Amino acid sequence: MKKITFLLLITLFAISCSDDDKAAADENFKYQDLFGRWKVINSSYAENANINTSDCMVQNEQGIYWTFLIDINGEFKIIETCTNNATGLKGTYKYSDDILTLDFSGNGLDQLDDIHFQVQNDGKDKLSFKMEEEVSTDWPRIYFNVERQ
């Protein structure tokens, strides 16, 4: 009887700890998963069709060929994927509750401060960014699928 009670206690302890540990690991993974180099592999505007932007040999003029460089200090910059040239777009970001907020206002683009993207983890080294609202007619609602490089 003591052995059965002991096994039940160990099982309950293991189950209760594993959920807490997993939740903490998931929380850290989501935040830390943003750091690094992210290439846009698909993009779309509003309700338009998805454009494959992973192939620089066959470029679509409506495609967004960007790579995001996101550092641990709360800063980001965007480079052209196909040329590796700087776009001049950079700024600061905040991340909380699966919302990535990009602030481009230091670039003279004051209408682009605090752009909110819903971030979804699409599996190993893949994320989706979905702009929550249209910023202007020049910046309609944009969707990105990105892959870690």
GROMACS elastic network, one bead per residue, 0.5 to 0.9 nm:
[ bonds ]
;  ai    aj funct       b0    kb
    1     4     6  0.51820   500
    1     5     6  0.62493   500
    1     6     6  0.85298   500
    2     5     6  0.51206   500
    2     6     6  0.59915   500
    2     7     6  0.85674   500
    3     6     6  0.50134   500
    3     7     6  0.61137   500
    3     8     6  0.85744   500
    4     7     6  0.51172   500
    4     8     6  0.61441   500
    4     9     6  0.86231   500
    5     8     6  0.51107   500
    5     9     6  0.61917   500
    5    10     6  0.86747   500
    6     9     6  0.51806   500
    6    10     6  0.62639   500
    6    11     6  0.86379   500
    7    10     6  0.51405   500
    7    11     6  0.60887   500
    7    12     6  0.86129   500
    8    11     6  0.50802   500
    8    12     6  0.61454   500
    8    13     6  0.85186   500
    9    12     6  0.51686   500
    9    13     6  0.60631   500
    9    14     6  0.85671   500
   10    13     6  0.50489   500
   10    14     6  0.60851   500
   10    15     6  0.85987   500
   11    14     6  0.51584   500
   11    15     6  0.61835   500
   11    16     6  0.86269   500
   12    15     6  0.52003   500
   12    16     6  0.61055   500
   12    17     6  0.85697   500
   13    16     6  0.52977   500
   13    17     6  0.61575   500
   13    18     6  0.85403   500
   14    17     6  0.53289   500
   14    18     6  0.60197   500
   14    19     6  0.88937   500
   15    18     6  0.53369   500
   15    19     6  0.67119   500
   16    19     6  0.58866   500
   16    20     6  0.69742   500
   17    20     6  0.53541   500
   17    21     6  0.61542   500
   17    22     6  0.85431   500
   18    21     6  0.50966   500
   18    22     6  0.59396   500
   18    23     6  0.85065   500
   19    22     6  0.51026   500
   19    23     6  0.60906   500
   19    24     6  0.85891   500
   20    23     6  0.51966   500
   20    24     6  0.62225   500
   20    25     6  0.85865   500
   21    24     6  0.51877   500
   21    25     6  0.61057   500
   21    26     6  0.86079   500
   22    25     6  0.50096   500
   22    26     6  0.60488   500
   22    27     6  0.85509   500
   23    26     6  0.51330   500
   23    27     6  0.61891   500
   23    28     6  0.87219   500
   24    27     6  0.51592   500
   24    28     6  0.63164   500
   24    29     6  0.85574   500
   25    28     6  0.52253   500
   25    29     6  0.59860   500
   25    30     6  0.86382   500
   26    30     6  0.61519   500
   26    31     6  0.87848   500
   27    30     6  0.54151   500
   27    31     6  0.66343   500
   27    32     6  0.87278   500
   28    31     6  0.53989   500
   28    32     6  0.59612   500
   28    33     6  0.81331   500
   29    32     6  0.51871   500
   29    33     6  0.55051   500
   29    34     6  0.87262   500
   30    33     6  0.51544   500
   30    34     6  0.70886   500
   30    98     6  0.78592   500
   30   121     6  0.77516   500
   31    34     6  0.59182   500
   31    35     6  0.79371   500
   31    95     6  0.71001   500
   31    96     6  0.80430   500
   31    98     6  0.85652   500
   32    35     6  0.57230   500
   32    72     6  0.82056   500
   33    36     6  0.79137   500
   33   121     6  0.89439   500
   33   125     6  0.78184   500
   34    37     6  0.85841   500
   34    38     6  0.84403   500
   34    70     6  0.66144   500
   34    71     6  0.81525   500
   34    72     6  0.86248   500
   34    95     6  0.88153   500
   34   127     6  0.88770   500
   35    38     6  0.87025   500
   35    69     6  0.76738   500
   35    70     6  0.50337   500
   35    71     6  0.52777   500
   35    72     6  0.60753   500
   36    68     6  0.79998   500
   36    69     6  0.57342   500
   36    70     6  0.52239   500
   36    71     6  0.62252   500
   36    72     6  0.84920   500
   36   148     6  0.72504   500
   36   149     6  0.78858   500
   37    67     6  0.67299   500
   37    68     6  0.57278   500
   37    70     6  0.64320   500
   37    71     6  0.87070   500
   37   147     6  0.83536   500
   37   148     6  0.58168   500
   37   149     6  0.54987   500
   38    66     6  0.85097   500
   38    67     6  0.53873   500
   38    69     6  0.64355   500
   38    70     6  0.79626   500
   38   125     6  0.88311   500
   38   126     6  0.85849   500
   38   127     6  0.88226   500
   38   146     6  0.56787   500
   38   147     6  0.53371   500
   38   149     6  0.58013   500
   39    53     6  0.89477   500
   39    54     6  0.79309   500
   39    65     6  0.79488   500
   39    66     6  0.62786   500
   39    68     6  0.63750   500
   39    69     6  0.88287   500
   39    81     6  0.70221   500
   39   145     6  0.83425   500
   39   146     6  0.52150   500
   39   147     6  0.53376   500
   39   148     6  0.63801   500
   39   149     6  0.64737   500
   40    43     6  0.69823   500
   40    52     6  0.88546   500
   40    53     6  0.65239   500
   40    54     6  0.69743   500
   40    64     6  0.71986   500
   40    65     6  0.63636   500
   40    66     6  0.57357   500
   40    67     6  0.59729   500
   40    68     6  0.79234   500
   40    81     6  0.81434   500
   40   144     6  0.61893   500
   40   145     6  0.57305   500
   40   147     6  0.65766   500
   41    51     6  0.83644   500
   41    52     6  0.60048   500
   41    55     6  0.81994   500
   41    64     6  0.87185   500
   41    65     6  0.79448   500
   41    66     6  0.88192   500
   41   144     6  0.74921   500
   41   145     6  0.57075   500
   41   146     6  0.54919   500
   41   147     6  0.67235   500
   42    50     6  0.61876   500
   42    51     6  0.53768   500
   42    53     6  0.52024   500
   42    54     6  0.69563   500
   42    63     6  0.78975   500
   42    64     6  0.79271   500
   42    65     6  0.88309   500
   42   143     6  0.81351   500
   42   144     6  0.57956   500
   42   145     6  0.50945   500
   42   146     6  0.71630   500
   43    49     6  0.85283   500
   43    50     6  0.55866   500
   43    51     6  0.53042   500
   43    52     6  0.68493   500
   43    53     6  0.69495   500
   43    62     6  0.88354   500
   43    63     6  0.62838   500
   43    64     6  0.61559   500
   43    65     6  0.86076   500
   43   142     6  0.72154   500
   43   143     6  0.54983   500
   43   145     6  0.64035   500
   43   146     6  0.88645   500
   44    47     6  0.74212   500
   44    48     6  0.59460   500
   44    49     6  0.61142   500
   44    51     6  0.60351   500
   44    62     6  0.82847   500
   44    63     6  0.73839   500
   44    64     6  0.81940   500
   44   141     6  0.84781   500
   44   142     6  0.58503   500
   44   143     6  0.52794   500
   44   144     6  0.68348   500
   45    48     6  0.55458   500
   45    49     6  0.78033   500
   45    50     6  0.80946   500
   45    62     6  0.87413   500
   45   139     6  0.87750   500
   45   140     6  0.63397   500
   45   141     6  0.57324   500
   45   143     6  0.64018   500
   46    49     6  0.87995   500
   46   134     6  0.83867   500
   46   140     6  0.64004   500
   46   142     6  0.59468   500
   46   143     6  0.74982   500
   47    50     6  0.88525   500
   47   141     6  0.85694   500
   48    51     6  0.88555   500
   50    63     6  0.87885   500
   50   143     6  0.86258   500
   51    60     6  0.74382   500
   51    62     6  0.76457   500
   51    63     6  0.58434   500
   51    64     6  0.83376   500
   52    55     6  0.72015   500
   52    59     6  0.85235   500
   52    60     6  0.81304   500
   52    63     6  0.73138   500
   53    56     6  0.70483   500
   53    58     6  0.85111   500
   53    59     6  0.70492   500
   53    60     6  0.76606   500
   53    63     6  0.60290   500
   53    64     6  0.66086   500
   53    65     6  0.58331   500
   53    66     6  0.86587   500
   54    59     6  0.89669   500
   54    65     6  0.78280   500
   54    81     6  0.88039   500
   55    58     6  0.59147   500
   55    59     6  0.69132   500
   55    82     6  0.85152   500
   56    59     6  0.55436   500
   56    65     6  0.80392   500
   56    81     6  0.79162   500
   56    82     6  0.55846   500
   57    82     6  0.86951   500
   59    62     6  0.85894   500
   59    63     6  0.71935   500
   59    65     6  0.84763   500
   60    63     6  0.52303   500
   60    64     6  0.85367   500
   61    64     6  0.81735   500
   64    80     6  0.87920   500
   64    81     6  0.89679   500
   64   144     6  0.85107   500
   65    79     6  0.85292   500
   65    80     6  0.59153   500
   65    81     6  0.52775   500
   65    82     6  0.68445   500
   66    78     6  0.62723   500
   66    79     6  0.56886   500
   66    82     6  0.81557   500
   66    87     6  0.86086   500
   67    77     6  0.84089   500
   67    78     6  0.56163   500
   67    79     6  0.53177   500
   67    80     6  0.62628   500
   67    81     6  0.54010   500
   67    84     6  0.84719   500
   67   146     6  0.83848   500
   67   149     6  0.89478   500
   68    76     6  0.68656   500
   68    77     6  0.59954   500
   68    79     6  0.66762   500
   68   146     6  0.87932   500
   69    75     6  0.84716   500
   69    76     6  0.54561   500
   69    77     6  0.53472   500
   69    78     6  0.61881   500
   69    79     6  0.78168   500
   70    73     6  0.85375   500
   70    74     6  0.75630   500
   70    75     6  0.62193   500
   70    77     6  0.68523   500
   70    78     6  0.88038   500
   70    93     6  0.85917   500
   71    74     6  0.62114   500
   71    75     6  0.57216   500
   71    76     6  0.62023   500
   71    77     6  0.89350   500
   72    75     6  0.72893   500
   73    76     6  0.87758   500
   73    92     6  0.86927   500
   74    91     6  0.85975   500
   74    92     6  0.55325   500
   74    93     6  0.53064   500
   74    94     6  0.65613   500
   74    95     6  0.88524   500
   75    90     6  0.75385   500
   75    91     6  0.57402   500
   75    93     6  0.58548   500
   75    94     6  0.87812   500
   76    89     6  0.86038   500
   76    90     6  0.55419   500
   76    91     6  0.55704   500
   76    92     6  0.58877   500
   76    93     6  0.68844   500
   76   102     6  0.83386   500
   77    86     6  0.80813   500
   77    87     6  0.82114   500
   77    88     6  0.76884   500
   77    89     6  0.58654   500
   77    91     6  0.64594   500
   77    92     6  0.85565   500
   78    81     6  0.88819   500
   78    86     6  0.65999   500
   78    87     6  0.60355   500
   78    88     6  0.72655   500
   78    89     6  0.55469   500
   78    90     6  0.61162   500
   79    82     6  0.89170   500
   79    83     6  0.82726   500
   79    84     6  0.58807   500
   79    85     6  0.55599   500
   79    87     6  0.51693   500
   79    88     6  0.77784   500
   79    89     6  0.77857   500
   80    83     6  0.56400   500
   80    84     6  0.50967   500
   80    85     6  0.53183   500
   80    86     6  0.62154   500
   80    87     6  0.61921   500
   81    84     6  0.53202   500
   81    85     6  0.77194   500
   82    85     6  0.81761   500
   83    86     6  0.86979   500
   85    88     6  0.89808   500
   86    89     6  0.76262   500
   87    90     6  0.82597   500
   88   107     6  0.75263   500
   89   104     6  0.68899   500
   89   107     6  0.66643   500
   90   102     6  0.89653   500
   90   103     6  0.81631   500
   90   104     6  0.60150   500
   90   105     6  0.88492   500
   90   106     6  0.77577   500
   90   107     6  0.70156   500
   91   102     6  0.70170   500
   91   103     6  0.55028   500
   91   105     6  0.71455   500
   91   106     6  0.63522   500
   91   107     6  0.74976   500
   92   101     6  0.83396   500
   92   102     6  0.60666   500
   92   103     6  0.53285   500
   92   104     6  0.70487   500
   92   105     6  0.89303   500
   92   106     6  0.87482   500
   93   100     6  0.68573   500
   93   101     6  0.53669   500
   93   103     6  0.60525   500
   93   104     6  0.89087   500
   93   114     6  0.83327   500
   94    99     6  0.80704   500
   94   100     6  0.58758   500
   94   101     6  0.51599   500
   94   102     6  0.68598   500
   94   103     6  0.86066   500
   95    98     6  0.67955   500
   95    99     6  0.56513   500
   95   101     6  0.63049   500
   95   102     6  0.89466   500
   96    99     6  0.53854   500
   96   100     6  0.68096   500
   96   101     6  0.85376   500
   97   100     6  0.85033   500
   98   117     6  0.83735   500
   98   118     6  0.60241   500
   98   119     6  0.52212   500
   98   120     6  0.70765   500
   99   116     6  0.63966   500
   99   117     6  0.56102   500
   99   119     6  0.58393   500
  100   115     6  0.81011   500
  100   116     6  0.57848   500
  100   117     6  0.51199   500
  100   118     6  0.64565   500
  100   119     6  0.65452   500
  100   129     6  0.81938   500
  101   113     6  0.86075   500
  101   114     6  0.54730   500
  101   115     6  0.53679   500
  101   117     6  0.62921   500
  101   118     6  0.88834   500
  102   112     6  0.81011   500
  102   113     6  0.68519   500
  102   114     6  0.53752   500
  102   115     6  0.51686   500
  102   116     6  0.65912   500
  102   117     6  0.80510   500
  103   106     6  0.77617   500
  103   110     6  0.87558   500
  103   112     6  0.63895   500
  103   115     6  0.64069   500
  104   107     6  0.57996   500
  104   108     6  0.77926   500
  104   109     6  0.61302   500
  104   110     6  0.71329   500
  104   111     6  0.84070   500
  104   112     6  0.54199   500
  104   113     6  0.53544   500
  104   114     6  0.76589   500
  104   115     6  0.83663   500
  105   108     6  0.57037   500
  105   111     6  0.72442   500
  105   112     6  0.59439   500
  105   113     6  0.50341   500
  105   114     6  0.83759   500
  106   109     6  0.70072   500
  106   110     6  0.75807   500
  106   113     6  0.86407   500
  107   110     6  0.77201   500
  108   111     6  0.87345   500
  108   112     6  0.89560   500
  109   112     6  0.54774   500
  109   113     6  0.74595   500
  110   113     6  0.57438   500
  111   114     6  0.87546   500
  111   135     6  0.72213   500
  111   136     6  0.79136   500
  112   115     6  0.62156   500
  112   135     6  0.71063   500
  112   136     6  0.89688   500
  112   139     6  0.87586   500
  115   131     6  0.73144   500
  115   132     6  0.79531   500
  115   133     6  0.81568   500
  115   135     6  0.75755   500
  116   130     6  0.82166   500
  116   131     6  0.58647   500
  116   132     6  0.57322   500
  116   133     6  0.75971   500
  117   128     6  0.89733   500
  117   129     6  0.54948   500
  117   132     6  0.56066   500
  117   133     6  0.85953   500
  117   142     6  0.89919   500
  117   143     6  0.86108   500
  118   128     6  0.78344   500
  118   129     6  0.56699   500
  118   130     6  0.50504   500
  118   131     6  0.64336   500
  118   132     6  0.65674   500
  119   127     6  0.67522   500
  119   128     6  0.56143   500
  119   130     6  0.66346   500
  120   126     6  0.87250   500
  120   127     6  0.55940   500
  120   128     6  0.50997   500
  120   129     6  0.67698   500
  120   130     6  0.84218   500
  121   124     6  0.79892   500
  121   125     6  0.82095   500
  121   126     6  0.63595   500
  121   128     6  0.66046   500
  122   125     6  0.77664   500
  122   126     6  0.51245   500
  122   127     6  0.50466   500
  122   128     6  0.66803   500
  122   145     6  0.87508   500
  123   126     6  0.54811   500
  123   127     6  0.72924   500
  124   127     6  0.85347   500
  124   147     6  0.88709   500
  124   148     6  0.88274   500
  125   146     6  0.83762   500
  125   147     6  0.57353   500
  125   148     6  0.51245   500
  125   149     6  0.84374   500
  126   145     6  0.72954   500
  126   146     6  0.57522   500
  126   148     6  0.63982   500
  127   144     6  0.82938   500
  127   145     6  0.59103   500
  127   146     6  0.53620   500
  127   147     6  0.65399   500
  127   148     6  0.84843   500
  128   143     6  0.73934   500
  128   144     6  0.56780   500
  128   146     6  0.61782   500
  128   147     6  0.88952   500
  129   142     6  0.82253   500
  129   143     6  0.57232   500
  129   144     6  0.50365   500
  129   145     6  0.63578   500
  129   146     6  0.77497   500
  130   133     6  0.89394   500
  130   141     6  0.78402   500
  130   142     6  0.63651   500
  130   144     6  0.64794   500
  130   145     6  0.86862   500
  131   134     6  0.73472   500
  131   140     6  0.87679   500
  131   141     6  0.54877   500
  131   142     6  0.53899   500
  131   143     6  0.61162   500
  131   144     6  0.86269   500
  132   141     6  0.70827   500
  132   142     6  0.85561   500
  133   140     6  0.78995   500
  133   141     6  0.57700   500
  133   142     6  0.86737   500
  134   137     6  0.76512   500
  134   139     6  0.65235   500
  134   142     6  0.79281   500
  135   138     6  0.78570   500
  135   139     6  0.54753   500
  135   140     6  0.61183   500
  135   141     6  0.71577   500
  136   140     6  0.59312   500
  136   141     6  0.86704   500
  137   140     6  0.56087   500
  139   142     6  0.76107   500
